[in-house]
Structure formats: C-alpha cells, structure tokens
Amino acid sequence: MQKKYTTPVLTLLVLSLVLVGMNMRAPITTLPLMLGEIAHSLSVQPGQLGLLTTIPLLMFVLVSNFAVKTMQWLGLKRAITFSVILILIGSGLRLMTTTVAMYLGTAFIGVGIAHLNVFMPSFVTAFFPQKVGLYTSLYTMSNMLGTAIFNIMTAPIVGQFGWHAVMWILVLLPALALLVWWITSQFAQPAITTDQPAETKSKVKLHVWSNPRAWALLIVFGLQALINYTYVAWMPSLMAYHHVSATTIGSLMALYSMIGMFVSLLVPSLITHLSTKWLSACVIGVGVFGLVSAGMLFNQNTSSSLFWLILAVLMGFLTSFFFLIGMTMFADKTQTPQETATVSGMAQSGGYLISAMGPTLYGVAFATHPTGNLQNIVYLILVVILVTLTLMVVRVKRIFEN
C-alpha cells in the first residue's frame, strides 16, 4: 500500500534528496581544482597527488556491487545515513595537512558516494514510485548543481582564504545533509515496502549476473561513462593540439558540463512518460548526434571555435542522455527498492570498470597519433553499440521478468 506525504514531510524528503545529491560529485570534482595549492602545502609535486582523482573511481568499481548488501543489513534509511557519515568522515580527514589523511579521506568519500550511487535510485523507487522520472531528475540535477557551484566558488575562495576554507565547506555540506536527512528519516516512511521475502532476495542476488537484460543495462551505463570520462580527460588536450586557446577550451568544457544540467531536467520525465515507440525514436535521434560527432572527429583539423562548440554540444547531449537513461532505468525497469539496488550495483560496478579503460587507452592512442583515425573508429563503433543496446533495454518491461 502506498502512502501520501504531508507537505512538511514531502518538503523534508525533497530537501534531503537535493542535499544528498549535492554531496555525490562535488567532494570529488572540487579537489582537482586545488591540487597545486594542496601539493604546495604537502611539499610534494602535483603529479604525486594524481591518484586522488583515481581513488573515487576505484571505489565505485570495488564497492558498487556490494552496496546492496549494506542496504539489506541496515535497511534503506540507515544505509543512506551510513553513506553520508562516510562522506563526512572523509571530508574531515582531508582537513589534516598530510598526504596519508588526504588519501584516506578521499577513499572514505569514494566508498560513501559509491553506496549513494546505488541507494538513490532505490530511494526514488521507495519514496516516489509514481514519480520516478521527476525525482530522478531532481537528484541528478543536484549532482551537477553541486559540481557547478564549487567550480565557480573554489578559485575565489582559495585566492582569498586558502584551500582549507574550501575543505571546510566540503565538511559542512555533508554535515547539513546528514542533519536534514536524520530529521526526515524520523518522519518519512517509504511509500512502498523496502522489504522482500528472503527467497526473493536470494533469487535476485543469485541471478542478476546471469540476467542478459541486466547485462545490457550494465554495458549501456559503462559505455556512456567511458565516452564521458574520455572526453573530459582528453578533449582539452586534443583542442590544444589544434591551437584552440586555453580560454576557449575552458569555456567549452564548462558548456559540456552545463548541457548535462539542462538534459537532466527533461530526460528522466520523458523516459517514464513516453511510449516505447517514441522513446526508441529519441534514442535513435540522440544516437545520430553521436554519429555526427564521430564524423566531425574524422575531419577535426581546425582551430575553429564553432567546430569545437558544435562537437561539445553534440557529445554533451549524447553522454548526458544515455547517463540519465541508465539512472532512470534502474528504477523504472524494477519493481522494488531491493531489485533497484541489485541492478544499480551490478551495472555501476561493471560500468565504472569499463569506463576506467577509456582515458588510459585513448591516452596511448593520442600519444602515438593525436589525430589518428583509430580512436575515431572506436568511438563510432561504441556509439552504434550504445544505441543498439539502449533500444533493447527500452523495450524490456522488467529486468527481472519471467
């Protein structure tokens, strides 16, 4: 039986969703903006701190598939509390000016966010089963909003007060989220039960890795992440190779991120309301963006800002759309929070493992031949596979159907 929330409880739930969502990227994306200042304080070279940007992704790979066990053990509400506490502890550790504390704190943060990556689709399923698209939009938008806010404010704050001031704000953010969520959890109960019979749990755990529908979703999630992380890691270098100015590169990379915020407002609701036929048409349409961007990369020898602007827009829509397809399908193609967490954990664990290969392999190809066609051919093939498998996922009614 589903419940209706009073206005104060609904307000607390929405505020919790936004605050927790803002903690799911900002603690990771803000650190690279201050690596030079942090390295100076630690008396090391910035390159020696490069692992700080890799640790969270490693935690996503290692932890995501096991996060569902945390939810089974603690229950959804306490599991979210546990995750935010991990982020708070990690943020506190990073206030210490030691290399060990910085690495350890970042690892704690990575584990906390890895859990939340799995739990938040389950949160939406449990508390808002009739409005999956709307509330998926809200928390994914919050992810990007947190990143955008810290991208804007970090440089001025570091310049005026030093990098420790930003670190303190990154402690206050999870502290506020934890406080609001703790109050919310005292009053808000899931609209649908988060419990399942033991035999159902066993079946889900036993069969998810042999479920072809779950594997299709894993590969979709992994390929969009691979394209996204490779673009973020290497597109600035590729543009610089073609003599695009540093200012233009920075603006285009910011635009690429902002497109994700715009898409996150629209796509999840469209996914849950469009018919299979129309959603498939949208998938094919965005896939065409990918094919056009691949065609542009075969003819990239230009420093034209317009060329790279169009490419950033096309690839921004591509990666954002398919990311949101994956995040929304975790909840939309499952029936219970337990199923959602199981599929989400499996897909994100394998997906982030796939994505981790992208920047490394592209880097090898770039070092050999920056404008070579090998990497462009691979990108074209990845787009075709991504569209094909997404169409398969869209047409599936349930991941765990008989």
C-alpha positions, 0 to 999 in steps of 0.5 A, a space after each residue: 500500500 502506498 502512502 501520501 506525504 504531508 507537505 512538511 514531510 514531502 518538503 523534508 524528503 525533497 530537501 534531503 534528496 537535493 542535499 544528498 545529491 549535492 554531496 555525490 560529485 562535488 567532494 570529488 570534482 572540487 579537489 582537482 581544482 586545488 591540487 597545486 595549492 594542496 601539493 604546495 602545502 604537502 611539499 610534494 609535486 602535483 603529479 604525486 597527488 594524481 591518484 586522488 582523482 583515481 581513488 573515487 573511481 576505484 571505489 565505485 568499481 570495488 564497492 558498487 556491487 556490494 552496496 546492496 548488501 549494506 542496504 539489506 543489513 541496515 535497511 534503506 534509511 540507515 544505509 543512506 545515513 551510513 553513506 553520508 557519515 562516510 562522506 563526512 568522515 572523509 571530508 574531515 580527514 582531508 582537513 589534516 595537512 598530510 598526504 596519508 589523511 588526504 588519501 584516506 579521506 578521499 577513499 572514505 568519500 569514494 566508498 560513501 558516494 559509491 553506496 549513494 550511487 546505488 541507494 538513490 535510485 532505490 530511494 526514488 523507487 521507495 519514496 516516489 514510485 509514481 514519480 520516478 522520472 521527476 525525482 530522478 531528475 531532481 537528484 541528478 540535477 543536484 549532482 551537477 548543481 553541486 559540481 557547478 557551484 564549487 567550480 565557480 566558488 573554489 578559485 575565489 575562495 582559495 585566492 582569498 582564504 586558502 584551500 582549507 576554507 574550501 575543505 571546510 565547506 566540503 565538511 559542512 555540506 555533508 554535515 547539513 545533509 546528514 542533519 536534514 536527512 536524520 530529521 526526515 528519516 524520523 518522519 518519512 516512511 517509504 511509500 512502498 515496502 523496502 522489504 522482500 521475502 528472503 527467497 526473493 532476495 536470494 533469487 535476485 542476488 543469485 541471478 542478476 549476473 546471469 540476467 542478459 537484460 541486466 547485462 545490457 543495462 550494465 554495458 549501456 551505463 559503462 559505455 556512456 561513462 567511458 565516452 564521458 570520462 574520455 572526453 573530459 580527460 582528453 578533449 582539452 588536450 586534443 583542442 590544444 593540439 589544434 591551437 584552440 586557446 586555453 580560454 576557449 577550451 575552458 569555456 567549452 568544457 564548462 558548456 559540456 558540463 552545463 548541457 548535462 544540467 539542462 538534459 537532466 531536467 527533461 530526460 528522466 520525465 520523458 523516459 517514464 512518460 513516453 511510449 516505447 515507440 517514441 522513446 526508441 525514436 529519441 534514442 535513435 535521434 540522440 544516437 545520430 548526434 553521436 554519429 555526427 560527432 564521430 564524423 566531425 572527429 574524422 575531419 577535426 583539423 581546425 582551430 575553429 571555435 564553432 567546430 569545437 562548440 558544435 562537437 561539445 554540444 553534440 557529445 554533451 547531449 549524447 553522454 548526458 542522455 544515455 547517463 540519465 537513461 541508465 539512472 532512470 532505468 534502474 528504477 523504472 525497469 524494477 519493481 522494488 527498492 531491493 531489485 533497484 539496488 541489485 541492478 544499480 550495483 551490478 551495472 555501476 560496478 561493471 560500468 565504472 570498470 569499463 569506463 576506467 579503460 577509456 582515458 588510459 587507452 585513448 591516452 596511448 592512442 593520442 600519444 602515438 597519433 593525436 589525430 589518428 583515425 583509430 580512436 575515431 573508429 572506436 568511438 563510432 563503433 561504441 556509439 552504434 553499440 550504445 544505441 543498439 543496446 539502449 533500444 533493447 533495454 527500452 523495450 524490456 518491461 522488467 529486468 527481472 521478468 519471467 
